[in-house]
């Protein structure tokens, strides 16, 4: 499901506008901008302005993510942040108190 909603673009330039356009055109939920160079401040600002992708039961992730080739090689599958299940998505069962003799050994 996530893979269908992921747009990616590779560029060695300075603008994130192409990836933002591709995300809008393809109705993608998340866009990844893979670049050779470290992102400039304006690129980071544009990516942050695109907001977060939120899905019920999952941690929000940036809608536009800028990843350098170096980060992709070092971090591998962790370079791109995809929605991960939150710990509070499910209610935890209440702990029962041991009122009987179960668990005791009469030796």
N, C-alpha and C positions, 0 to 999 in steps of 0.2 A: 504494500500500500504506500509506504513512504517513497520507495524508489520511483513510483509513477509520478509522484509530486515533487520530484527533485530536478531542478534545472542546473546545469553546470556550464561554465564557459572558461576557456583558457585564454589568457592574454598576457603579453609582456608590457602592456601599456600602463597608463596612470589613472584610468577612470573606471569606476564601478558601474557607470550608466549602462553599458551593454548588458551586464548580467541582470540588472533591475528590469530592463526592457524585455529580456528573454523570460524572466519570471512572470511578468505581467502578461506577455503574449501567450505563454503556454499555460497560464493559470496554475503555475507551480506554487507549492507552499513554501519551499526553501530553495535558495539559490547559492551556489558555491562558486566563488571567483578564485581560480587557481592562477597564481602569478609567479613570475621569476624573481621579482624585486619585492623588497619590504613595502607594505602599503604606506602611502602618504597620509597625512592627517585628514585631508579632504576626502580620501577614499573611505577611511574609517568612519568619518562623520556621515557620509552618504549611506553606508551600510547600516549604521546605527539608526538612522532616520527611517529605515524601512521597517523597523519594529521587530517584534517577536512572533514566532509561530507557536500557538498554543493549541494543545489537544487534550481533552479531558482525560485525567489519569496519568498524564505525562508531564515531565518538566518542560517549561518553555525553552525554546532555542532561538538564536538570532535568525531572522528570515533571510538575510544576506550574510554569508560568511566569507571572509577573505582568508585564503590559505596559500602560503608560499610553497614553492616546490620543496624547499628545505624542510618545512614543517611536515609536509606530506610524507617525505621519505623518513623522517625521524619518528613521527607519531603514528604513521600508517593509518589504521582504521580509526584512530582517535583524533585525527586531524579535523575531521568534519563532525560537528555535534549534531546528532540526530535525537529525536525525542526518546527519552529513557523513562521507564516506569518509576513513578514516585513511590516512596515507602508508605505514604499516607493514603494510597489509593484503595486499600482494603482495610476494613475494621479488624482490629486484633481481638481475639477471643479473650475473655476475662480469665485470669488464672484461678483455678479451683483450689480450695484449701483441702488438705488431706485430713478428713475427719474420721477416717477408719483406720484399720490396722494395715492397710495395703502399703507395701514398701518396707515394713518392719520385719526383722528376722528375730524369732525367739530361739536363740541358741543357748 
